[in-house]
Amino acid sequence: MLLSAKRPVNWGCYCVVIIPVCSAFLICFSASQNGRFSYGYASSLGKRASMEDFYETRIESVDGQLIGLFGVFDGHGGAKVAEYVKHNLFSHLLRHPKFMSDTKVAIDDSYKSTDSEFLESDSTQNQCGSTASTAVLVGDRLFVANVGDSRAIICRAGNAVPVSKDHKPDQTDERQRIEEAGGFVMWAGTWRVGGVLAVSRAFGDKLLKQYVVVDPEIQEEIVDESLEFLILASDGLWDVVSNEEAVDMTRSIQDPEEAAKRLLQEAYKRESSDNITCVVVRFFHGQGSSGPA
């Protein structure tokens, strides 16, 4: 199964490549933006029979400011919710009246409104949902938000720094929240909400919505000379590659598409059993900085 890349606006340059890899298919992409940053992604079925990972990259101009939006969405119980979030979350965010003045509030509202609209539009009782790991670049500020167990890390001054927290039902705070809402967590191969779901926050999951909330945790980072790159990825990567290993593999590769491919191929080599999707954003600093041409 092939995923289709949606072209962001105002590209500096771009390249899209689809090649067979690992007995499945890999879709790759790279682009650069005015010497400030470049980004690329790679996504593959991996060892799964169907694709439930989605991703989105968009470059927009708001009030004369260049805005970068990047996201990884990992569906469960089907691809429907992840695909919906891909197509709607960033559109809601860009339309939010406080997007520029209070970006954190806008992100929080947009996660919740996207979830509410999907649940209202979905007449089925299917138990399906999606994680989200997103990064929004506004000037020299980077806002990272997540629900579920897709993950975001940055490399700052050579060090791997997690900028999101996996939402798992056995975490003390998550388990307490679920139980206080009247739910329960039990072991069923892994710790699961209601014995069903292995993440404690997600889009969708209508039948568990009382316990599986869509409240994003949001972290703000300053884009300065110490910030080298950002990695967003689904758990198909993080199940088999540590934060530190991901940074070590990426740091020497200047082309973010090549870095994303390297991460994906390493996860497959290590027997990841899931779909694998990676987005890499590399930052450039100083007057002489320029991204790949």
PAKE-140719 format. One record per residue (C-alpha): y, x, z. Coordinates in steps of 0.02 Angstrom, whole numbers, plus 50000, padded with zeros to 5 digits. Layout:
<nodes>
{node {Y X Z}} ...
</nodes>
This chain:
<nodes>
{node {50000 50000 50000}} {node {50171 50067 49953}} {node {50333 50037 50045}} {node {50492 50018 49945}} {node {50647 50117 49990}} {node {50812 50025 49997}} {node {50955 50132 49933}} {node {51097 50154 50057}} {node {51274 50145 49989}} {node {51390 50293 49965}} {node {51256 50423 49941}} {node {51307 50602 49924}} {node {51144 50644 49834}} {node {50968 50579 49843}} {node {50789 50603 49795}} {node {50644 50481 49813}} {node {50466 50540 49790}} {node {50301 50445 49806}} {node {50145 50553 49810}} {node {49964 50529 49860}} {node {49924 50610 50027}} {node {49786 50601 50156}} {node {49686 50475 50052}} {node {49831 50353 50068}} {node {50009 50355 50002}} {node {50164 50438 50066}} {node {50340 50384 50022}} {node {50476 50514 50047}} {node {50665 50514 50033}} {node {50811 50630 50064}} {node {51000 50616 50053}} {node {51154 50709 50111}} {node {51323 50645 50167}} {node {51482 50746 50141}} {node {51414 50899 50227}} {node {51408 50809 50396}} {node {51224 50767 50400}} {node {51072 50745 50291}} {node {50922 50634 50319}} {node {50750 50603 50253}} {node {50594 50504 50294}} {node {50409 50495 50262}} {node {50293 50348 50291}} {node {50107 50324 50264}} {node {49965 50203 50297}} {node {49873 50345 50382}} {node {49697 50289 50425}} {node {49741 50105 50437}} {node {49689 49977 50307}} {node {49859 49889 50310}} {node {50040 49941 50333}} {node {50137 49873 50482}} {node {50269 50012 50494}} {node {50441 49984 50419}} {node {50598 50090 50417}} {node {50779 50069 50368}} {node {50918 50192 50326}} {node {51092 50133 50283}} {node {51257 50222 50256}} {node {51410 50110 50269}} {node {51599 50126 50285}} {node {51681 50024 50423}} {node {51870 50036 50448}} {node {51868 50196 50348}} {node {51735 50272 50460}} {node {51569 50334 50390}} {node {51427 50246 50482}} {node {51245 50298 50481}} {node {51107 50177 50533}} {node {50926 50231 50549}} {node {50776 50135 50615}} {node {50587 50135 50633}} {node {50497 49970 50664}} {node {50312 49965 50708}} {node {50232 49794 50692}} {node {50082 49728 50788}} {node {49978 49576 50747}} {node {50044 49587 50569}} {node {50195 49653 50475}} {node {50304 49495 50478}} {node {50414 49535 50628}} {node {50440 49718 50584}} {node {50492 49671 50408}} {node {50612 49539 50474}} {node {50693 49663 50593}} {node {50710 49791 50454}} {node {50805 49668 50345}} {node {50914 49587 50479}} {node {50950 49697 50630}} {node {51079 49814 50553}} {node {51163 49674 50457}} {node {51190 49581 50621}} {node {51254 49740 50701}} {node {51381 49778 50565}} {node {51448 49600 50574}} {node {51469 49605 50763}} {node {51654 49591 50811}} {node {51637 49732 50939}} {node {51539 49852 50829}} {node {51677 49982 50828}} {node {51761 49944 50995}} {node {51605 49926 51105}} {node {51455 49985 51007}} {node {51333 49973 51152}} {node {51372 49789 51180}} {node {51358 49758 50992}} {node {51186 49842 50986}} {node {51122 49744 51136}} {node {51185 49579 51064}} {node {51114 49617 50892}} {node {50940 49655 50958}} {node {50939 49490 51053}} {node {51014 49383 50915}} {node {50893 49455 50785}} {node {50747 49414 50900}} {node {50810 49239 50937}} {node {50838 49199 50754}} {node {50663 49258 50708}} {node {50582 49155 50846}} {node {50680 49000 50795}} {node {50634 49022 50612}} {node {50449 49055 50643}} {node {50351 48893 50660}} {node {50183 48978 50689}} {node {50105 49020 50855}} {node {50041 49188 50793}} {node {50052 49328 50919}} {node {50145 49458 50817}} {node {50290 49571 50857}} {node {50374 49738 50827}} {node {50444 49889 50915}} {node {50612 49961 50863}} {node {50686 50134 50879}} {node {50860 50144 50806}} {node {51003 50267 50795}} {node {51182 50224 50748}} {node {51303 50364 50704}} {node {51487 50321 50729}} {node {51600 50471 50710}} {node {51547 50601 50837}} {node {51446 50475 50939}} {node {51261 50439 50918}} {node {51192 50279 50995}} {node {51003 50272 51014}} {node {50916 50110 51063}} {node {50735 50058 51079}} {node {50610 49927 51129}} {node {50425 49967 51133}} {node {50339 50133 51104}} {node {50418 50200 50946}} {node {50519 50349 51005}} {node {50678 50448 50974}} {node {50706 50629 51019}} {node {50843 50754 50979}} {node {50846 50942 50969}} {node {50994 51007 51067}} {node {51020 51195 51075}} {node {50838 51221 51029}} {node {50768 51105 51162}} {node {50674 50941 51139}} {node {50769 50802 51228}} {node {50698 50625 51235}} {node {50832 50494 51204}} {node {50720 50343 51223}} {node {50585 50287 51345}} {node {50419 50213 51292}} {node {50403 50037 51361}} {node {50226 50026 51428}} {node {50165 49887 51545}} {node {50092 50007 51674}} {node {50261 50087 51711}} {node {50315 50039 51886}} {node {50480 49958 51837}} {node {50407 49867 51687}} {node {50257 49803 51784}} {node {50369 49741 51924}} {node {50482 49649 51800}} {node {50331 49567 51716}} {node {50252 49512 51880}} {node {50417 49445 51948}} {node {50428 49338 51791}} {node {50256 49265 51828}} {node {50153 49375 51713}} {node {50019 49504 51746}} {node {49962 49673 51681}} {node {49777 49714 51664}} {node {49666 49849 51593}} {node {49585 49804 51425}} {node {49551 49972 51344}} {node {49729 50015 51394}} {node {49856 49929 51507}} {node {49912 49766 51426}} {node {50032 49623 51464}} {node {49923 49472 51497}} {node {49775 49576 51441}} {node {49842 49565 51262}} {node {49991 49675 51221}} {node {50005 49863 51251}} {node {50196 49868 51250}} {node {50309 49782 51374}} {node {50463 49757 51264}} {node {50464 49701 51083}} {node {50537 49587 50952}} {node {50437 49429 50922}} {node {50281 49398 51027}} {node {50329 49216 51052}} {node {50187 49172 51170}} {node {50229 49316 51287}} {node {50419 49311 51268}} {node {50447 49271 51452}} {node {50373 49440 51495}} {node {50394 49544 51336}} {node {50583 49553 51325}} {node {50690 49626 51187}} {node {50820 49707 51302}} {node {50854 49877 51223}} {node {50884 50033 51324}} {node {51034 50120 51244}} {node {51083 50302 51261}} {node {51241 50381 51194}} {node {51246 50562 51137}} {node {51393 50667 51080}} {node {51372 50749 50910}} {node {51431 50926 50943}} {node {51378 51098 50885}} {node {51227 51099 51001}} {node {51150 50944 50918}} {node {51035 51004 50780}} {node {50933 50853 50728}} {node {50862 50683 50774}} {node {50683 50621 50751}} {node {50636 50436 50752}} {node {50452 50397 50733}} {node {50319 50267 50764}} {node {50180 50300 50889}} {node {50068 50356 50747}} {node {50158 50523 50769}} {node {50185 50523 50958}} {node {50004 50480 50999}} {node {49953 50654 50939}} {node {50111 50761 50933}} {node {50218 50801 51086}} {node {50408 50802 51086}} {node {50410 50991 51100}} {node {50286 51013 50958}} {node {50388 50897 50846}} {node {50545 50999 50877}} {node {50456 51163 50847}} {node {50384 51101 50682}} {node {50551 51030 50623}} {node {50675 51164 50677}} {node {50638 51291 50542}} {node {50639 51162 50400}} {node {50815 51129 50337}} {node {50767 50988 50217}} {node {50742 50832 50324}} {node {50623 50753 50198}} {node {50512 50907 50206}} {node {50522 50902 50396}} {node {50471 50718 50400}} {node {50325 50755 50283}} {node {50271 50901 50391}} {node {50267 50791 50546}} {node {50171 50653 50458}} {node {50042 50771 50385}} {node {50016 50855 50553}} {node {49988 50686 50637}} {node {49859 50640 50505}} {node {49775 50810 50524}} {node {49761 50778 50712}} {node {49668 50615 50678}} {node {49806 50490 50715}} {node {49725 50320 50694}} {node {49887 50225 50658}} {node {50018 50204 50523}} {node {50139 50351 50531}} {node {50325 50343 50497}} {node {50455 50478 50531}} {node {50643 50484 50502}} {node {50734 50650 50523}} {node {50924 50667 50529}} {node {50994 50845 50525}} {node {51174 50877 50577}} {node {51291 51010 50508}} {node {51440 51083 50598}} {node {51593 51186 50557}} {node {51706 51195 50404}} {node {51579 51295 50308}} {node {51437 51176 50342}} {node {51358 51085 50200}} {node {51197 50990 50180}} {node {51070 51015 50045}} {node {51149 50987 49875}} 
</nodes>
